[in-house]
Amino acid sequence: MDDLAAPHQTSRRSRYPARVTLGRRPLGVIGSALTARRNVLELIPEIATRQPMVSGRTGKRWHMVMDPEALRIVLKDRVEDYPKSIVTKLLLEPAIGQSLFVAEGAHWRWQRRAAAPAFAQRHVEALAPVMTASAEASARRLAAASGPVDVFAETVAATFEVISDVTFSGSEGFDRDAVHQAIDAYIASSARLSVLDILGLPGWVPRPGRLFSGRDLRRMKRVADDAIRARARSGPREVPDLLDLLRAGQDPETGRAMAEGELRDNLLTFIVAGHETTALTLAWALYLVAFDPGVQDRAAIEARAVLGARAATAADVARLPYTRQIVDETLRLYPPAAFLSRTSRIHDRLGGREVRPGDTIMLPIYALHRHHMLWDDPDRFDPDRFAADCDRDRYAFLPFGAGPRICIGASFAIQEAVIILSTLLARLRFDLAGAAPEPRMILTLRPHGGVRLRVEAR
């Protein structure tokens, strides 16, 4: 009976942690739109975890791609033929403009080349003391808590401290609360699919749910613009932060550097992605280790042996392989970017199926990571899947994407997650408290209702 427990009523005795209930019947246009507003992942049919491709028509022709070889074509071999979908741009352009995440073609390429040095490994490691300090502060806050704690709220606070410090370190007048509130308000009110998106109507047709976020977005951009101008007057920091590194960056092929608006949009992209995705990874990881105390104890032993009483640093990351395995397995089960989409520009064949210009190509990373042809017992939590001697297709595990548009901040995110998670597990024990979180995706895969755990010192 435990194996059949409802996905949102997972107990310690259940075999599987919280899962999304995938679709078992066609929903139609209105049903798809209503479902997407509640949880995009519920649009994925159950059969998508057992077949390489699923196609259909809901307003527009669409194809869900779970075949690693087809994913390699879309994300790497013919990336120019499969740009970001119109819906993706409608959701994100109001907040982050034509920044790296949204831009296409030549405009994307020069920005990527200009930004790449800022994310070189030496710079990522140089920013690690901010992560260590945040891990220390988070451990203190959690140790002082009484009663069940929503650890998602805590990981959001911890990772926002990190990203705001490494982006605008010491910037006087940078209103972090205003930026944080604007991001949350935009995701809550605007970053949802509408029935007009499902029908494939063009972007100039107004989406009612996105008409009321302008004030928050303007305030967020104004705060970032003010911080950028202040830095231009004061000059770079002794230890360069992300703003300094991006201001100094140039495309080596054209010599082009980012103008103020381009700087702002990219910095806001990194702030949104840089705290949201890592906060989610940490919250889901803490839920999973509370779900499986054996895994938690093994990770705690590793962390205590490496760290003793101190917080983790960049130099410790390579010495914490099991903690890294937990992070990877968390990203498999609960990838923050759990559902991506592209639009085909060409006639093609993917997975043996015809693709036409204008077709929507859905990349349901959630289904890929739980696919029965690619993973053994895929809904089970098992960090040993990522042991050093394990082998898998590169395109079966895509928490950060792949190909030329792979997430530029992937190493930053992994370093931060390992530093904070190992520090917490070395000092604290986490136990389930109440109902399991519900995996629900709006823009990212969030734990609806929070992640409530009991926390005590080891």
C-alpha positions in Angstrom: 0.0 0.0 0.0 2.8 2.4 0.8 4.0 2.3 -2.9 0.6 3.5 -3.9 0.5 6.5 -1.5 -1.0 9.6 -3.1 1.8 11.9 -4.3 1.0 14.7 -1.9 0.5 12.5 1.1 4.0 11.0 1.1 5.0 9.6 4.5 8.3 8.4 5.9 7.2 4.8 5.0 6.5 5.6 1.4 8.9 4.3 -1.2 8.7 7.4 -3.3 9.0 11.1 -2.5 6.5 13.7 -3.7 5.5 13.4 -7.4 3.4 15.2 -9.9 0.3 13.5 -11.1 0.8 13.3 -14.8 -2.1 13.4 -17.3 -4.0 10.3 -18.4 -6.5 11.9 -20.8 -6.6 14.8 -23.3 -7.6 18.1 -21.8 -8.6 20.3 -24.7 -7.8 24.0 -25.1 -9.6 25.3 -22.0 -8.7 22.4 -19.8 -5.0 22.8 -20.9 -5.0 26.5 -20.1 -6.6 26.0 -16.7 -4.2 23.1 -15.9 -1.2 25.1 -17.1 -2.1 28.0 -14.8 -2.2 25.7 -11.8 0.8 23.5 -12.7 2.4 23.3 -16.1 3.8 19.8 -15.4 0.3 18.4 -15.3 0.1 19.0 -19.0 2.7 16.1 -19.4 0.9 12.9 -20.3 1.9 9.8 -18.2 2.9 8.1 -21.4 5.7 10.7 -21.9 7.8 8.8 -19.2 7.7 5.7 -21.4 7.9 6.9 -25.0 10.6 8.9 -26.8 8.2 11.4 -28.3 4.5 12.4 -27.9 2.8 14.7 -30.4 -0.6 16.4 -30.5 -2.5 19.5 -31.3 -4.0 22.0 -28.8 -4.5 25.1 -30.8 -1.1 24.5 -32.4 0.8 21.4 -33.3 3.2 20.3 -30.6 5.8 17.6 -29.9 7.1 16.5 -26.5 10.7 15.3 -26.9 12.2 12.8 -24.4 14.6 11.1 -26.7 18.3 12.0 -25.9 19.3 11.9 -29.6 16.5 14.2 -30.6 17.3 16.5 -27.7 20.9 16.7 -28.9 19.6 17.9 -32.3 17.4 20.6 -30.7 19.8 21.9 -28.1 23.2 21.4 -29.8 23.3 20.3 -33.4 20.7 22.7 -34.9 20.1 25.1 -32.1 19.5 28.0 -34.5 16.6 26.1 -36.1 14.9 25.7 -32.7 14.8 29.1 -31.0 13.1 29.9 -27.7 9.4 29.6 -28.1 7.1 32.7 -28.4 5.5 31.8 -25.1 8.9 31.8 -23.3 9.6 35.3 -24.6 6.1 36.5 -23.7 6.6 35.3 -20.1 10.2 36.7 -19.6 10.9 39.7 -21.9 8.9 42.1 -19.7 11.2 41.4 -16.8 14.6 40.7 -18.4 14.4 42.1 -21.9 16.7 40.8 -24.6 19.2 39.4 -22.1 21.1 36.1 -22.5 18.2 33.9 -21.5 15.8 35.3 -24.2 18.0 36.7 -27.0 18.6 34.7 -30.2 21.2 34.5 -32.9 23.9 37.1 -33.2 22.5 39.2 -30.3 22.8 36.2 -28.0 26.2 35.2 -29.2 28.0 38.5 -28.5 26.4 38.7 -25.1 27.4 35.2 -24.2 31.0 35.9 -25.3 31.1 39.1 -23.3 29.7 37.5 -20.2 31.7 34.2 -20.3 34.8 35.5 -18.5 32.7 36.6 -15.5 31.8 33.0 -15.0 35.2 31.5 -15.4 36.0 29.0 -12.6 38.5 31.3 -10.9 35.9 34.0 -10.6 33.3 31.6 -9.3 35.7 30.4 -6.6 36.6 33.9 -5.7 33.0 34.6 -4.9 32.7 31.5 -2.7 33.4 33.4 0.6 30.0 35.1 0.2 28.4 31.6 -0.1 30.3 30.4 3.0 29.1 33.4 5.0 25.5 32.7 3.9 25.8 29.0 4.9 27.0 30.0 8.3 24.2 32.5 8.8 21.6 30.0 7.6 22.8 27.3 9.9 22.5 29.8 12.9 19.0 30.8 11.9 17.8 27.2 11.6 19.5 26.1 14.8 17.6 28.9 16.7 14.2 28.0 15.2 11.6 26.3 17.3 8.9 24.0 15.9 8.6 23.1 12.2 10.3 25.4 9.8 9.5 26.2 6.2 13.0 25.5 4.9 12.1 26.9 1.4 11.6 30.3 3.0 15.1 29.9 4.6 16.8 28.8 1.4 15.3 31.7 -0.5 16.7 34.1 2.1 20.1 32.5 2.1 20.5 32.3 -1.7 19.2 35.9 -2.2 21.8 37.1 0.2 24.4 35.4 -1.9 23.3 36.6 -5.3 22.7 40.2 -4.2 26.1 40.3 -2.6 28.0 38.8 -5.5 26.1 41.0 -8.0 26.0 44.4 -6.3 28.4 44.0 -3.4 28.3 46.9 -1.0 26.2 49.0 -3.4 24.7 51.8 -1.4 21.1 52.4 -2.1 20.5 49.0 -3.7 17.1 48.1 -2.3 17.3 44.3 -2.1 13.8 44.0 -0.6 12.3 45.9 -3.5 14.0 43.7 -6.1 13.0 40.5 -4.2 9.4 41.6 -3.9 9.1 42.6 -7.5 10.5 39.2 -8.6 8.0 37.4 -6.5 5.1 39.6 -7.6 5.9 39.1 -11.2 6.1 35.3 -10.9 2.9 35.1 -8.9 0.9 37.4 -11.2 2.4 37.2 -14.7 4.6 34.2 -15.3 1.7 31.8 -16.0 0.4 30.5 -19.3 -2.9 32.0 -20.5 -5.4 30.4 -22.8 -4.2 32.8 -25.5 -0.7 31.2 -25.2 -2.2 27.8 -25.6 -4.1 28.9 -28.7 -0.9 30.3 -30.2 -2.1 33.9 -30.6 0.6 36.4 -31.4 2.4 38.4 -28.7 0.7 41.7 -29.6 -2.6 40.3 -28.3 -2.8 41.5 -24.7 -2.7 38.8 -22.0 -4.9 40.2 -19.1 -2.9 38.6 -16.4 0.3 40.4 -17.5 -1.2 43.9 -17.7 -0.8 44.7 -14.0 2.9 43.9 -13.3 4.3 47.1 -14.9 4.8 49.1 -11.7 6.8 46.4 -9.9 8.9 45.8 -12.9 9.7 49.5 -13.4 10.7 49.8 -9.8 13.0 46.8 -10.0 14.7 48.1 -13.1 15.0 51.6 -11.6 16.8 50.1 -8.5 19.2 48.2 -10.7 19.9 51.2 -13.0 20.7 53.3 -9.9 23.1 50.7 -8.6 24.9 50.5 -12.0 25.2 54.3 -12.3 26.5 54.5 -8.7 29.2 51.9 -9.6 30.2 53.8 -12.7 30.9 56.8 -10.4 32.7 54.9 -7.6 34.7 52.4 -9.7 35.2 48.6 -9.3 35.5 46.8 -6.0 38.9 45.5 -4.7 37.5 42.0 -5.2 35.4 42.3 -8.4 31.8 41.4 -8.1 29.5 40.3 -11.0 28.6 43.9 -11.9 32.3 44.8 -12.1 33.1 41.7 -14.2 30.2 42.3 -16.6 31.1 46.0 -16.9 34.6 45.0 -17.9 33.5 42.3 -20.3 33.8 42.6 -24.0 33.0 40.4 -26.9 36.5 39.4 -28.1 35.3 39.2 -31.7 33.6 42.6 -32.0 34.9 44.5 -29.0 31.3 45.3 -28.0 30.6 45.8 -24.3 27.2 45.9 -22.6 25.4 49.2 -22.5 23.6 50.2 -19.3 20.3 48.7 -20.3 21.9 45.4 -21.4 23.9 45.3 -18.1 20.7 45.8 -16.1 18.7 43.1 -18.0 21.5 40.5 -17.7 22.1 41.3 -14.0 18.4 40.9 -13.3 18.5 37.6 -15.2 21.3 36.4 -13.0 19.6 37.6 -9.8 16.3 35.8 -10.7 18.0 32.6 -11.9 20.8 32.7 -9.5 18.8 32.7 -6.3 15.5 31.0 -7.4 17.1 27.9 -8.9 19.6 27.3 -6.1 17.0 28.0 -3.4 14.7 25.4 -4.9 17.5 22.8 -5.2 18.4 23.3 -1.5 14.8 23.1 -0.3 14.0 20.0 -2.3 17.3 18.4 -1.2 16.5 19.1 2.5 13.1 17.5 1.9 14.7 14.5 0.3 17.2 13.9 3.0 14.5 14.2 5.6 12.5 11.7 3.6 15.5 9.2 3.6 17.3 9.5 7.0 19.9 6.9 5.8 21.0 9.2 3.0 21.0 12.1 5.4 23.2 10.3 8.0 25.7 9.3 5.3 26.0 12.9 4.0 26.3 14.2 7.6 29.2 11.8 8.3 31.0 13.0 5.1 30.4 16.7 5.9 31.5 16.4 9.5 34.7 14.5 8.5 35.6 17.2 5.9 34.4 20.4 7.7 34.5 19.7 11.4 32.9 22.7 13.1 33.5 25.2 10.2 31.4 26.1 7.2 32.3 24.8 3.8 34.4 26.7 1.3 35.1 26.3 -2.4 38.1 24.2 -1.6 35.9 21.6 0.1 33.5 21.1 -2.8 35.6 18.4 -4.5 36.0 16.6 -1.1 32.2 16.3 -0.7 31.3 13.8 -3.5 28.2 12.3 -1.8 26.8 15.8 -1.1 27.3 16.6 -4.8 25.5 13.3 -5.6 22.5 14.4 -3.5 22.5 17.7 -5.3 22.5 16.0 -8.7 19.8 13.5 -7.7 17.7 16.4 -6.4 18.1 18.2 -9.8 17.0 15.0 -11.5 13.8 14.6 -9.4 13.0 18.3 -9.1 14.7 20.2 -11.9 14.0 24.0 -11.4 13.6 24.5 -15.1 11.4 21.4 -15.5 9.6 22.4 -18.7 11.2 24.2 -21.7 9.9 24.9 -25.1 11.2 25.9 -28.5 9.6 26.8 -31.9 10.7 25.0 -35.0 11.8 27.1 -37.9 12.2 24.2 -40.3 10.8 21.0 -41.7 12.6 18.3 -39.8 12.2 14.8 -38.4 12.7 14.2 -34.7 12.4 10.8 -33.1 11.0 9.6 -36.4 8.2 12.2 -36.5 7.6 15.0 -38.9 8.2 18.5 -37.6 6.9 21.6 -39.5 7.8 25.2 -39.3 5.9 26.9 -36.4 5.4 23.6 -34.4 6.0 23.9 -30.7 8.8 21.6 -29.4 8.3 20.9 -25.7 11.2 19.7 -23.7 9.6 18.3 -20.5 12.8 17.9 -18.4 10.6 16.5 -15.6 9.5 13.6 -17.7 13.0 13.1 -19.2 14.5 12.8 -15.7 11.8 10.2 -14.7 11.8 8.2 -18.0 11.6 4.5 -17.6 13.8 3.8 -20.7 16.6 6.0 -19.2 16.5 5.5 -15.5 16.0 2.5 -13.2 13.0 2.9 -10.9 13.0 6.6 -11.9 10.7 8.0 -9.2 13.0 6.6 -6.4 15.4 8.9 -4.6 18.9 7.4 -5.0 22.0 9.6 -4.9 24.2 6.6 -5.9 22.9 7.0 -9.5 25.5 9.8 -9.7 28.4 7.9 -8.3 31.7 8.5 -10.2 31.5 5.1 -12.0 28.0 5.5 -13.3 27.5 6.1 -17.0 24.5 7.7 -18.9 23.7 9.6 -22.0 24.7 13.3 -21.7 21.2 14.3 -22.9 19.3 12.1 -20.4 20.1 14.6 -17.5 19.6 18.3 -18.4 19.1 20.4 -15.2 21.0 23.2 -16.8 20.2 22.5 -20.4 23.0 21.6 -22.9 24.8 22.7 -26.0 25.9 26.3 -26.6 23.0 27.7 -24.5 23.8 25.6 -21.4 23.3 27.7 -18.3 26.2 30.1 -17.9 25.9 29.9 -14.1 25.8 26.2 -13.7 29.2 25.9 -11.8 28.2 28.8 -9.6 24.9 27.1 -8.7 26.5 23.7 -8.0 29.3 25.3 -5.8 26.7 27.3 -3.8 24.4 24.3 -3.3 27.2 22.0 -2.1 28.6 24.7 0.2 25.3 25.5 1.9 23.9 21.9 2.0 27.1 20.3 3.5 27.3 23.1 6.1 23.7 22.5 7.2 23.9 18.7 7.2 27.1 18.7 9.3 25.4 20.6 12.1 21.7 19.9 11.9 19.2 17.1 11.5 16.1 17.5 9.4 12.9 15.4 9.9 9.6 15.5 8.0 6.8 17.5 9.6 3.4 17.1 8.1 2.3 16.6 4.5 4.9 16.4 1.7 5.3 19.5 -0.5 3.4 19.5 -3.8 5.7 19.9 -6.8 4.0 22.7 -8.8 5.6 24.6 -11.7 4.7 28.1 -12.6 8.0 29.5 -13.9 10.1 27.1 -11.9 9.4 23.9 -10.0 8.4 25.1 -6.6 7.2 23.2 -3.4 3.6 24.4 -3.1 2.8 24.9 0.5 6.5 25.1 1.5 8.8 22.5 2.9 8.0 22.1 6.5 10.7 20.2 8.5 11.7 19.8 12.1 15.3 20.9 12.7 17.5 20.1 15.6 21.3 20.3 16.3 23.3 17.1 15.8 
